[in-house]
Amino acid sequence: MQSQRDAQRFYQAMPKWLTQFVLTVAPDKTRLLRFSLFHPGWRRCVAGLGFERYWARNRRGGLRVMKRTGRKKLQPAKGRMKQWGKAKRHLPIRQFIQGQNRKQVGHSNNFGVRSHGDAVSGCYSPAIGCAHQWLNRRGAKKSSYTGSTFKAALQELGVAKPRVVQRKRQRAVFV
């Protein structure tokens, strides 16, 4: 939409249009918001489908729409990871790490989009910290891990690292 008048017309016509598909608009979640290239920043971020979208500068200095995991999704994901570690700390270490890997890969698959690598790895560090904490609480003190021995054990066991799974868009080449 180029103007506020266009946006208001669309805002009023959208509920009528959606009734054709037996859908309704949630009035508490629907509003007009200025989302402009000329007003970048966090103040005008748009949330939906688990992501927050905002205008920011990319690596080359140009403005583009960026995404990050919505705060309403990220905090519960971290909490679920912590609860899972607490519930499964009794497992043998290999099984524990395999379960942790499944959780990390699932998180990367859900939220690993371009321009979002920092947030995906932001869930990795607390998960590894919780794993270190819960695995150290088992058994005798002789079997406890120091920071360096835990990192070496993780490397040997092959812990899944966070990754961006979305590929860069291919541009069409016309010959």
Backbone as ProteinMPNN parsed JSONL, in Angstrom:
{"seq_chain_A": "MQSQRDAQRFYQAMPKWLTQFVLTVAPDKTRLLRFSLFHPGWRRCVAGLGFERYWARNRRGGLRVMKRTGRKKLQPAKGRMKQWGKAKRHLPIRQFIQGQNRKQVGHSNNFGVRSHGDAVSGCYSPAIGCAHQWLNRRGAKKSSYTGSTFKAALQELGVAKPRVVQRKRQRAVFV", "coords_chain_A": {"N_chain_A": [[0.836, -1.175, 0.0], [0.568, 2.154, -0.853], [-0.428, 4.507, 0.227], [-2.029, 5.951, 3.128], [-4.761, 6.058, 2.869], [-5.331, 4.019, 1.004], [-4.6, 1.823, 2.541], [-6.492, 1.957, 4.616], [-8.86, 1.537, 3.186], [-8.441, -1.102, 2.309], [-8.287, -2.354, 4.794], [-10.898, -2.098, 5.696], [-12.279, -3.523, 3.737], [-11.256, -6.1, 3.811], [-12.378, -7.921, 5.891], [-14.926, -8.463, 4.782], [-14.219, -9.689, 2.403], [-12.941, -11.991, 3.342], [-15.062, -13.45, 4.382], [-16.09, -14.898, 2.285], [-14.557, -17.159, 2.255], [-15.183, -18.381, 4.569], [-13.891, -17.338, 6.802], [-12.732, -15.343, 9.537], [-11.782, -12.162, 10.938], [-9.645, -11.451, 13.597], [-10.337, -8.954, 15.708], [-8.783, -7.908, 17.815], [-6.231, -8.539, 17.083], [-5.72, -7.3, 14.746], [-4.682, -4.468, 13.023], [-3.877, -1.189, 11.769], [-0.676, -0.35, 10.715], [2.232, 1.524, 10.392], [4.572, 0.498, 8.207], [7.23, 1.075, 6.919], [9.742, 1.592, 4.482], [11.093, 3.912, 4.803], [11.099, 4.401, 7.464], [12.852, 2.786, 9.286], [13.491, 0.263, 11.826], [13.059, -1.117, 15.206], [10.758, -0.245, 16.465], [8.6, -0.291, 14.803], [7.83, -2.994, 14.294], [6.458, -5.962, 12.866], [4.502, -8.58, 13.931], [3.943, -12.051, 13.457], [3.012, -15.41, 12.678], [4.991, -16.584, 14.248], [7.268, -15.061, 13.881], [9.0, -11.905, 13.98], [8.951, -9.135, 11.955], [10.925, -6.597, 10.477], [12.313, -3.49, 9.309], [15.669, -3.149, 8.345], [19.208, -2.539, 7.995], [21.107, -4.389, 5.67], [24.075, -6.459, 5.166], [25.38, -5.228, 3.077], [24.62, -2.644, 3.317], [22.194, -1.824, 2.34], [18.624, -1.337, 2.703], [16.355, -3.744, 3.975], [13.694, -6.12, 4.58], [13.87, -7.753, 7.58], [13.906, -10.763, 9.587], [13.101, -12.172, 12.743], [12.904, -14.522, 15.44], [9.861, -14.458, 17.132], [9.36, -12.982, 20.319], [7.441, -14.162, 21.891], [7.547, -16.768, 21.098], [10.219, -17.59, 21.35], [11.107, -17.493, 24.085], [9.412, -19.464, 25.447], [10.381, -21.705, 24.042], [13.02, -21.919, 24.911], [12.515, -22.442, 27.59], [11.164, -24.909, 27.403], [13.239, -26.493, 26.473], [14.931, -26.479, 28.673], [13.312, -27.752, 30.607], [13.046, -30.24, 29.373], [15.694, -31.178, 29.483], [15.978, -31.422, 32.236], [14.112, -33.41, 32.784], [15.129, -35.576, 31.373], [17.668, -36.143, 32.283], [18.569, -38.447, 33.448], [19.151, -40.285, 31.508], [21.507, -42.31, 29.588], [24.547, -40.743, 28.48], [24.986, -40.61, 25.658], [22.395, -41.089, 24.602], [21.067, -38.936, 25.734], [22.36, -36.772, 24.467], [21.682, -37.336, 21.801], [18.915, -36.929, 21.891], [18.944, -34.21, 22.546], [20.121, -33.24, 20.222], [18.079, -33.76, 18.348], [16.166, -31.95, 19.236], [17.543, -29.496, 18.812], [17.955, -29.543, 16.019], [15.309, -29.546, 15.163], [14.516, -27.013, 16.086], [16.209, -25.4, 14.528], [15.212, -26.055, 11.993], [12.636, -24.979, 12.148], [13.019, -22.225, 12.699], [15.274, -21.351, 11.341], [15.984, -19.185, 9.284], [17.134, -17.008, 6.616], [19.16, -14.214, 7.551], [18.84, -14.551, 10.225], [20.46, -15.962, 11.87], [21.727, -15.347, 14.325], [19.689, -15.403, 16.266], [18.872, -18.046, 16.129], [21.134, -19.362, 17.036], [21.057, -18.288, 19.517], [19.366, -19.809, 21.042], [20.772, -22.087, 21.269], [23.052, -21.843, 22.966], [21.963, -21.498, 25.691], [20.721, -24.015, 25.873], [22.853, -25.834, 25.744], [24.206, -25.002, 27.996], [22.336, -25.7, 29.989], [22.326, -28.46, 29.621], [24.941, -29.058, 30.427], [24.744, -28.308, 33.099], [22.724, -30.087, 34.085], [23.789, -32.611, 33.511], [26.024, -32.569, 35.104], [24.977, -32.774, 37.616], [24.45, -35.353, 38.145], [25.162, -38.362, 39.851], [28.411, -39.183, 41.277], [30.931, -36.826, 42.34], [33.316, -37.201, 41.014], [32.742, -37.786, 38.403], [32.015, -35.428, 37.263], [31.872, -32.702, 34.909], [34.228, -30.349, 33.733], [34.349, -27.099, 32.217], [35.978, -27.221, 29.881], [36.332, -30.012, 29.524], [33.715, -30.76, 29.101], [33.101, -29.446, 26.693], [34.859, -30.819, 25.007], [33.757, -33.389, 25.188], [31.264, -32.927, 24.023], [32.047, -32.312, 21.44], [33.163, -34.737, 20.66], [30.918, -36.398, 20.805], [29.351, -35.346, 18.851], [27.508, -32.997, 18.693], [24.685, -31.274, 17.463], [25.008, -28.318, 15.67], [23.659, -24.98, 15.6], [21.97, -23.845, 12.65], [21.342, -22.132, 9.573], [18.712, -22.912, 7.564], [17.309, -22.096, 5.368], [17.59, -21.474, 1.963], [19.414, -19.206, -0.138], [17.648, -17.087, -2.307], [17.236, -17.971, -5.704], [17.997, -16.164, -8.561], [16.182, -15.455, -11.474], [17.386, -16.149, -14.676], [17.319, -14.931, -17.806], [17.737, -15.942, -21.072]], "CA_chain_A": [[0.0, 0.0, 0.0], [1.372, 3.362, -0.958], [-0.947, 5.612, 1.022], [-2.835, 5.574, 4.279], [-6.133, 5.879, 2.396], [-5.397, 2.669, 0.434], [-4.536, 0.869, 3.646], [-7.771, 1.98, 5.319], [-9.861, 0.87, 2.331], [-8.17, -2.535, 2.375], [-8.608, -2.769, 6.16], [-12.35, -2.199, 5.794], [-12.79, -4.509, 2.78], [-10.718, -7.439, 4.068], [-13.307, -8.838, 6.565], [-15.977, -8.871, 3.844], [-13.601, -10.599, 1.444], [-12.644, -13.253, 4.015], [-16.292, -14.215, 4.624], [-16.261, -15.816, 1.159], [-13.81, -18.367, 2.571], [-15.64, -18.732, 5.908], [-12.853, -16.909, 7.731], [-13.01, -14.073, 10.212], [-10.626, -11.387, 11.392], [-9.612, -11.192, 15.036], [-10.157, -7.503, 15.816], [-7.733, -7.542, 18.758], [-4.928, -8.807, 16.469], [-5.667, -6.627, 13.451], [-4.575, -3.013, 13.142], [-3.07, -0.514, 10.757], [0.636, -0.038, 11.253], [3.15, 2.045, 9.378], [5.702, -0.41, 8.001], [7.774, 1.793, 5.786], [11.172, 1.577, 4.193], [11.652, 5.196, 5.222], [11.073, 4.465, 8.926], [13.339, 1.49, 9.762], [13.752, 0.104, 13.25], [12.278, -2.076, 15.984], [9.489, 0.302, 16.954], [7.531, -0.635, 13.866], [7.977, -4.386, 13.879], [5.193, -6.644, 12.634], [4.615, -9.952, 14.433], [2.992, -13.014, 12.909], [3.532, -16.731, 12.319], [6.172, -16.914, 15.037], [8.39, -14.183, 13.566], [8.838, -10.454, 13.976], [9.575, -8.584, 10.756], [11.281, -5.195, 10.667], [13.25, -2.953, 8.328], [17.017, -2.916, 8.871], [20.246, -2.545, 6.966], [21.796, -5.669, 5.486], [25.538, -6.353, 5.194], [25.839, -4.306, 2.027], [24.189, -1.292, 3.641], [20.852, -1.557, 1.823], [17.524, -1.654, 3.602], [15.514, -4.87, 3.601], [12.895, -6.654, 5.674], [14.558, -8.812, 8.315], [13.043, -11.56, 10.452], [13.662, -12.804, 13.924], [11.904, -15.284, 16.167], [9.068, -13.645, 18.037], [9.677, -13.204, 21.73], [6.439, -15.072, 22.441], [7.925, -18.132, 20.713], [11.584, -17.922, 21.738], [11.226, -17.752, 25.523], [8.904, -20.808, 25.775], [11.251, -22.735, 23.463], [14.136, -22.073, 25.839], [11.99, -23.09, 28.8], [10.904, -26.322, 27.104], [14.538, -27.163, 26.383], [15.417, -26.647, 30.044], [12.489, -28.79, 31.24], [13.385, -31.519, 28.754], [16.972, -31.603, 30.059], [15.755, -31.826, 33.629], [13.364, -34.673, 32.787], [15.883, -36.658, 30.714], [19.058, -36.175, 32.751], [18.909, -39.793, 33.903], [19.52, -41.112, 30.36], [22.937, -42.358, 29.257], [24.966, -39.493, 27.844], [24.758, -40.659, 24.209], [20.958, -40.913, 24.347], [20.741, -37.558, 26.101], [22.856, -35.886, 23.407], [20.871, -37.585, 20.607], [17.656, -36.204, 22.1], [19.257, -32.774, 22.455], [20.333, -32.962, 18.799], [16.767, -33.699, 17.688], [15.551, -30.677, 19.618], [18.258, -28.404, 18.15], [17.676, -29.599, 14.579], [13.925, -29.091, 15.004], [14.48, -25.555, 16.258], [16.826, -24.811, 13.333], [14.298, -26.223, 10.869], [11.502, -24.068, 12.292], [13.36, -20.808, 12.776], [16.539, -21.074, 10.677], [15.807, -18.46, 8.029], [18.205, -16.047, 6.344], [19.251, -13.016, 8.398], [18.296, -14.911, 11.526], [21.389, -16.897, 12.48], [22.025, -15.015, 15.72], [18.601, -15.842, 17.134], [18.875, -19.51, 16.165], [22.206, -19.764, 17.953], [20.696, -17.785, 20.841], [18.713, -20.889, 21.772], [21.759, -23.166, 21.4], [23.91, -21.647, 24.144], [21.288, -21.881, 26.933], [20.451, -25.454, 25.879], [24.101, -26.506, 26.092], [24.456, -24.668, 29.4], [21.452, -26.532, 30.811], [22.819, -29.846, 29.525], [26.122, -29.12, 31.294], [24.267, -28.236, 34.484], [21.998, -31.292, 34.499], [24.669, -33.778, 33.486], [26.946, -32.464, 36.241], [24.277, -33.039, 38.87], [24.26, -36.791, 38.301], [26.195, -39.225, 40.401], [29.512, -38.737, 42.124], [31.634, -35.629, 41.894], [34.424, -37.566, 40.146], [32.304, -37.844, 37.007], [31.583, -34.102, 36.839], [32.583, -32.105, 33.78], [34.637, -28.949, 33.736], [33.94, -26.476, 30.951], [36.769, -27.715, 28.747], [36.049, -31.431, 29.28], [32.361, -30.859, 28.549], [33.196, -29.074, 25.274], [35.505, -31.929, 24.306], [32.782, -34.479, 25.115], [30.251, -32.535, 23.027], [32.661, -32.426, 20.118], [33.312, -36.164, 20.379], [29.594, -36.992, 20.623], [28.756, -34.778, 17.638], [26.32, -32.191, 18.98], [24.216, -30.493, 16.312], [25.196, -26.872, 15.78], [22.569, -24.247, 14.962], [22.283, -23.504, 11.267], [20.294, -21.524, 8.766], [18.338, -23.937, 6.591], [16.695, -21.476, 4.191], [18.576, -21.145, 0.938], [19.322, -17.906, -0.789], [16.798, -17.153, -3.495], [17.875, -17.998, -7.018], [17.445, -15.165, -9.464], [15.906, -16.002, -12.796], [18.275, -15.656, -15.738], [16.669, -15.087, -19.108], [18.719, -15.943, -22.144]], "C_chain_A": [[0.883, 1.24, 0.0], [0.866, 4.487, -0.065], [-1.8, 5.075, 2.17], [-4.28, 5.33, 3.854], [-6.316, 4.484, 1.785], [-5.428, 1.615, 1.539], [-5.868, 0.811, 4.396], [-8.872, 1.31, 4.499], [-9.681, -0.643, 2.383], [-8.583, -3.094, 3.741], [-10.115, -2.948, 6.341], [-12.906, -3.281, 4.886], [-12.352, -5.936, 3.106], [-11.694, -8.359, 4.811], [-14.429, -9.336, 5.645], [-15.445, -9.9, 2.848], [-13.356, -11.968, 2.076], [-13.887, -14.08, 4.308], [-16.589, -15.168, 3.474], [-15.602, -17.161, 1.444], [-14.131, -18.879, 3.972], [-14.534, -18.479, 6.937], [-13.263, -15.595, 8.363], [-11.703, -13.432, 10.641], [-10.733, -11.211, 12.896], [-9.347, -9.707, 15.241], [-9.046, -7.093, 16.786], [-6.331, -7.778, 18.182], [-4.738, -8.071, 15.15], [-5.63, -5.121, 13.664], [-3.778, -2.474, 11.974], [-1.765, -0.086, 11.411], [1.511, 0.485, 10.126], [4.375, 1.145, 9.329], [6.401, 0.074, 6.748], [9.283, 1.65, 5.697], [11.847, 2.835, 4.736], [11.639, 5.388, 6.737], [11.557, 3.129, 9.486], [13.484, 1.464, 11.281], [12.789, -0.851, 13.916], [10.912, -1.556, 16.378], [8.317, -0.094, 16.066], [7.704, -2.074, 13.379], [6.598, -5.027, 13.802], [5.38, -8.093, 13.059], [3.548, -10.816, 13.776], [3.698, -14.291, 12.514], [4.849, -17.059, 13.026], [7.373, -16.029, 14.796], [7.999, -12.733, 13.781], [9.604, -9.943, 12.768], [9.78, -7.087, 10.963], [12.225, -4.777, 9.55], [14.589, -2.724, 9.003], [18.004, -2.943, 7.708], [20.896, -3.919, 6.893], [23.301, -5.44, 5.468], [26.078, -5.371, 4.176], [25.402, -2.87, 2.275], [22.81, -0.936, 3.116], [19.78, -1.942, 2.834], [16.737, -2.845, 3.069], [14.722, -5.334, 4.818], [13.646, -7.825, 6.286], [13.538, -9.545, 9.177], [13.824, -12.001, 11.674], [12.541, -13.555, 14.627], [11.17, -14.357, 17.118], [9.378, -13.986, 19.486], [8.692, -14.166, 22.381], [6.74, -16.522, 22.101], [9.283, -18.532, 21.274], [11.706, -18.269, 23.216], [10.628, -19.102, 25.913], [9.765, -21.928, 25.201], [12.45, -22.982, 24.371], [13.69, -22.791, 27.112], [11.711, -24.57, 28.583], [12.203, -27.11, 27.018], [15.09, -27.438, 27.788], [14.633, -27.75, 30.759], [12.803, -30.172, 30.68], [14.685, -32.053, 29.349], [16.819, -32.092, 31.486], [15.063, -33.186, 33.685], [14.19, -35.841, 32.255], [17.313, -36.799, 31.211], [19.505, -37.555, 33.208], [19.377, -40.696, 32.76], [21.035, -41.237, 30.237], [23.311, -41.154, 28.382], [24.702, -39.505, 26.342], [23.291, -40.448, 23.866], [20.52, -39.485, 24.67], [21.142, -36.6, 24.979], [22.072, -36.102, 22.116], [19.529, -36.87, 20.712], [17.845, -34.701, 21.984], [19.452, -32.379, 20.988], [19.005, -32.859, 18.058], [16.066, -32.38, 17.994], [16.206, -29.504, 18.876], [17.977, -28.378, 16.655], [16.245, -29.142, 14.309], [13.801, -27.584, 15.13], [15.091, -24.863, 15.036], [15.905, -24.932, 12.126], [13.12, -25.262, 10.942], [11.907, -22.606, 12.124], [14.64, -20.432, 12.055], [16.359, -20.443, 9.318], [16.95, -17.473, 7.853], [18.05, -14.818, 7.221], [18.802, -13.292, 9.826], [19.224, -15.843, 12.289], [21.672, -16.622, 13.942], [20.945, -15.529, 16.666], [18.532, -17.359, 17.217], [19.968, -19.988, 17.105], [21.945, -19.248, 19.364], [19.96, -18.81, 21.677], [19.687, -22.037, 22.028], [22.564, -23.03, 22.693], [23.203, -21.974, 25.456], [21.007, -23.382, 27.013], [21.697, -26.235, 26.28], [24.458, -26.222, 27.554], [23.604, -25.504, 30.346], [21.898, -27.987, 30.789], [24.028, -30.021, 30.437], [25.693, -29.148, 32.757], [23.637, -29.552, 34.917], [22.873, -32.53, 34.476], [25.677, -33.75, 34.634], [26.273, -32.804, 37.567], [24.064, -34.523, 39.117], [25.443, -37.411, 39.036], [27.252, -38.537, 41.241], [30.218, -37.53, 41.526], [32.799, -35.966, 40.955], [34.019, -37.545, 38.677], [31.837, -36.487, 36.487], [32.467, -33.578, 35.716], [33.031, -30.697, 34.131], [34.201, -28.374, 32.391], [34.667, -27.057, 29.754], [36.493, -29.193, 28.468], [34.65, -31.617, 28.706], [32.363, -30.49, 27.06], [33.834, -30.187, 24.458], [34.546, -33.108, 24.15], [31.706, -34.165, 24.08], [30.797, -32.683, 21.618], [32.798, -33.891, 19.716], [31.96, -36.817, 20.086], [28.871, -36.433, 19.401], [27.458, -34.035, 17.886], [25.973, -31.334, 17.773], [24.395, -29.01, 16.596], [23.991, -26.173, 15.134], [22.957, -23.848, 13.545], [21.068, -22.872, 10.606], [19.966, -22.505, 7.652], [17.704, -23.354, 5.336], [17.794, -21.101, 3.208], [18.358, -19.738, 0.411], [18.494, -18.061, -2.059], [17.626, -17.139, -4.76], [17.213, -16.919, -7.886], [17.284, -15.77, -10.857], [16.846, -15.338, -13.818], [17.593, -15.957, -17.068], [17.716, -14.963, -20.204], [18.039, -15.611, -23.449]], "O_chain_A": [[1.832, 1.341, 0.777], [1.65, 5.336, 0.359], [-2.226, 3.92, 2.176], [-4.952, 4.474, 4.429], [-7.337, 3.836, 2.019], [-6.185, 0.647, 1.474], [-6.32, -0.271, 4.769], [-9.716, 0.6, 5.046], [-10.659, -1.382, 2.49], [-9.16, -4.178, 3.825], [-10.555, -3.847, 7.057], [-13.911, -3.905, 5.226], [-13.024, -6.888, 2.709], [-11.84, -9.509, 4.396], [-14.831, -10.497, 5.725], [-16.135, -10.856, 2.497], [-13.541, -12.994, 1.421], [-13.786, -15.296, 4.468], [-17.283, -16.163, 3.678], [-16.042, -18.189, 0.929], [-13.412, -19.728, 4.499], [-14.283, -19.3, 7.819], [-14.043, -14.832, 7.794], [-10.658, -14.081, 10.698], [-11.796, -10.861, 13.41], [-8.239, -9.242, 14.975], [-8.429, -6.043, 16.604], [-5.348, -7.277, 18.728], [-3.697, -8.209, 14.508], [-6.449, -4.568, 14.398], [-3.089, -3.219, 11.278], [-1.752, 0.466, 12.511], [1.515, -0.069, 9.027], [5.123, 1.047, 10.302], [6.189, -0.452, 5.656], [9.99, 1.597, 6.704], [13.028, 2.818, 5.084], [12.109, 6.408, 7.241], [10.773, 2.403, 10.098], [13.585, 2.504, 11.931], [11.837, -1.334, 13.303], [9.995, -2.345, 16.604], [7.184, -0.216, 16.531], [7.719, -2.326, 12.174], [5.692, -4.687, 14.564], [6.307, -8.762, 12.603], [2.414, -10.386, 13.565], [4.846, -14.265, 12.069], [5.714, -17.73, 12.464], [8.408, -16.215, 15.436], [6.82, -12.381, 13.766], [10.772, -10.281, 12.579], [8.937, -6.4, 11.54], [12.861, -5.62, 8.919], [14.649, -2.172, 10.102], [17.662, -3.324, 6.588], [21.196, -4.534, 7.916], [23.754, -4.326, 5.733], [27.12, -4.752, 4.393], [25.776, -1.971, 1.521], [22.301, 0.144, 3.413], [20.01, -2.774, 3.712], [16.482, -2.948, 1.869], [15.047, -4.978, 5.95], [14.013, -8.773, 5.591], [12.458, -9.029, 9.463], [15.042, -12.175, 11.634], [11.365, -13.253, 14.428], [11.789, -13.563, 17.826], [9.627, -15.142, 19.826], [9.047, -14.898, 23.305], [6.228, -17.423, 22.764], [9.482, -19.692, 21.636], [12.356, -19.257, 23.559], [11.274, -19.843, 26.654], [9.871, -22.993, 25.809], [12.85, -24.128, 24.576], [14.406, -23.642, 27.64], [11.981, -25.393, 29.457], [12.262, -28.264, 27.442], [15.647, -28.505, 28.047], [15.224, -28.588, 31.44], [12.824, -31.157, 31.418], [14.779, -33.235, 29.681], [17.457, -33.063, 31.892], [15.389, -34.018, 34.533], [13.966, -36.983, 32.655], [18.099, -37.521, 30.598], [20.704, -37.803, 33.34], [19.941, -41.762, 33.011], [21.771, -40.377, 30.722], [22.481, -40.626, 27.642], [24.237, -38.503, 25.8], [22.974, -39.706, 22.936], [19.701, -38.903, 23.959], [20.366, -35.728, 24.589], [21.817, -35.137, 21.395], [19.058, -36.276, 19.742], [17.016, -34.003, 21.4], [19.003, -31.314, 20.562], [18.826, -31.967, 17.229], [15.45, -31.773, 17.118], [15.511, -28.622, 18.371], [17.78, -27.307, 16.081], [15.994, -28.431, 13.336], [13.067, -26.949, 14.372], [14.56, -23.86, 14.56], [15.825, -24.007, 11.318], [12.651, -24.78, 9.911], [11.201, -21.838, 11.471], [15.064, -19.28, 12.146], [16.562, -21.102, 8.298], [17.651, -17.14, 8.809], [16.938, -14.435, 7.585], [18.428, -12.372, 10.552], [18.802, -16.456, 13.269], [21.84, -17.557, 14.725], [21.252, -16.033, 17.747], [18.172, -17.905, 18.26], [19.756, -20.916, 17.885], [22.558, -19.732, 20.315], [19.928, -18.697, 22.902], [19.452, -22.868, 22.905], [22.732, -24.005, 23.426], [23.786, -22.675, 26.284], [21.05, -23.962, 28.098], [21.616, -27.184, 27.06], [24.951, -27.101, 28.26], [24.086, -25.963, 31.382], [21.855, -28.671, 31.812], [24.131, -31.024, 31.143], [26.221, -29.925, 33.552], [23.962, -30.081, 35.98], [22.724, -33.409, 35.325], [26.131, -34.802, 35.084], [26.96, -33.094, 38.546], [23.559, -34.916, 40.168], [26.589, -37.006, 38.842], [27.032, -37.477, 41.828], [30.1, -37.261, 40.331], [33.227, -35.111, 40.18], [34.856, -37.315, 37.803], [31.313, -36.405, 35.376], [33.633, -33.949, 35.585], [32.289, -29.942, 34.759], [33.73, -29.111, 31.525], [34.052, -27.353, 28.73], [36.425, -29.596, 27.307], [34.422, -32.529, 27.911], [31.701, -31.148, 26.258], [33.399, -30.467, 23.341], [34.521, -33.754, 23.103], [31.284, -35.052, 23.338], [30.092, -33.127, 20.712], [32.574, -34.243, 18.557], [31.865, -37.688, 19.22], [27.871, -37.004, 18.966], [26.416, -34.406, 17.344], [26.848, -30.743, 17.141], [23.979, -28.514, 17.643], [23.375, -26.721, 14.221], [24.119, -23.549, 13.269], [19.93, -23.06, 11.034], [20.845, -22.888, 6.881], [17.575, -24.057, 4.333], [18.796, -20.489, 3.577], [17.27, -19.171, 0.506], [18.628, -19.045, -2.787], [18.597, -16.391, -4.875], [15.988, -16.805, -7.915], [18.149, -16.501, -11.339], [17.054, -14.124, -13.803], [17.331, -17.114, -17.396], [18.48, -13.999, -20.25], [18.694, -15.559, -24.491]]}, "name": "protein", "num_of_chains": 1, "seq": "MQSQRDAQRFYQAMPKWLTQFVLTVAPDKTRLLRFSLFHPGWRRCVAGLGFERYWARNRRGGLRVMKRTGRKKLQPAKGRMKQWGKAKRHLPIRQFIQGQNRKQVGHSNNFGVRSHGDAVSGCYSPAIGCAHQWLNRRGAKKSSYTGSTFKAALQELGVAKPRVVQRKRQRAVFV"}
